Amino acid sequence: MGEGGEKTLEELFRRLEEIVKNLESGSIPLQQALDEFEEGISIAKNISSLLEKAQKKVELLMKEKEDLIRSEPFKFFGEGGDRED
């Protein structure tokens, strides 16, 4: 378990994989499938949140260390890119 009794990212992924296997098997009762699907959605949201927090922390640490990191929207060629065709 992580801080404050929260599950770690790895534990969340393992549980999500378990839920997916259960649902794909088709051998669980409908109500259990619905309950597990709902739990899976909740876990996926938690995973997304944890990954976003981790990304922001890495960006902040890199910016503090190097002061070189900056986020810009990706530009495809022909949308203000430098390459001429």
C-alpha positions as CSV (number, residue, x, y, z in Angstrom):
1,M,0.0,0.0,0.0
2,G,1.1,3.6,-0.6
3,E,0.8,6.6,1.6
4,G,-2.2,6.8,3.9
5,G,-3.3,3.2,3.0
6,E,-3.8,4.1,-0.7
7,K,-3.0,1.5,-3.2
8,T,0.1,1.9,-5.3
9,L,-0.1,2.4,-9.1
10,E,1.2,-1.2,-9.5
11,E,-1.5,-2.5,-7.2
12,L,-4.2,-0.6,-9.1
13,F,-2.9,-2.0,-12.5
14,R,-3.0,-5.5,-11.1
15,R,-6.5,-5.2,-9.9
16,L,-7.6,-3.6,-13.2
17,E,-6.0,-6.5,-15.1
18,E,-7.9,-8.9,-12.8
19,I,-11.2,-7.2,-13.5
20,V,-10.6,-7.3,-17.2
21,K,-9.8,-11.0,-17.1
22,N,-13.0,-11.6,-15.1
23,L,-15.1,-9.6,-17.5
24,E,-13.6,-11.2,-20.6
25,S,-14.1,-14.7,-19.3
26,G,-17.9,-14.1,-19.4
27,S,-18.3,-16.6,-16.5
28,I,-19.3,-14.2,-13.8
29,P,-22.9,-13.3,-13.0
30,L,-24.3,-10.1,-14.5
31,Q,-24.5,-8.2,-11.2
32,Q,-20.9,-9.1,-10.4
33,A,-19.8,-8.0,-13.9
34,L,-21.5,-4.6,-13.4
35,D,-20.0,-4.1,-10.0
36,E,-16.5,-5.0,-11.3
37,F,-17.0,-2.8,-14.4
38,E,-17.9,0.1,-12.1
39,E,-14.8,-0.6,-10.0
40,G,-12.7,-0.8,-13.1
41,I,-13.8,2.6,-14.2
42,S,-13.0,4.1,-10.8
43,I,-9.6,2.4,-10.8
44,A,-8.9,3.8,-14.4
45,K,-9.7,7.3,-13.2
46,N,-7.4,6.9,-10.2
47,I,-4.6,5.6,-12.4
48,S,-5.0,8.6,-14.7
49,S,-4.9,11.0,-11.8
50,L,-1.8,9.4,-10.4
51,L,0.0,9.5,-13.8
52,E,-1.0,13.2,-14.3
53,K,0.4,14.1,-10.8
54,A,3.6,12.2,-11.6
55,Q,4.0,13.9,-14.9
56,K,3.5,17.4,-13.3
57,K,6.0,16.5,-10.6
58,V,8.6,15.4,-13.1
59,E,8.1,18.6,-15.2
60,L,8.4,20.7,-12.1
61,L,11.6,19.0,-11.0
62,M,13.1,19.2,-14.4
63,K,12.2,22.9,-14.7
64,E,13.7,23.6,-11.3
65,K,16.8,21.7,-12.1
66,E,17.5,22.9,-15.6
67,D,15.0,25.7,-16.1
68,L,14.8,24.5,-19.8
69,I,11.6,22.6,-19.9
70,R,8.6,24.2,-21.5
71,S,5.4,22.9,-22.9
72,E,4.3,23.8,-26.4
73,P,1.6,22.5,-28.6
74,F,2.9,20.1,-31.2
75,K,2.9,21.7,-34.7
76,F,2.6,19.5,-37.8
77,F,4.4,20.5,-40.9
78,G,2.3,23.0,-42.8
79,E,0.8,24.4,-39.6
80,G,3.5,26.9,-38.9
81,G,6.4,24.4,-38.9
82,D,9.7,25.4,-40.3
83,R,10.0,22.8,-43.0
84,E,9.2,23.8,-46.6
85,D,8.0,21.1,-49.0
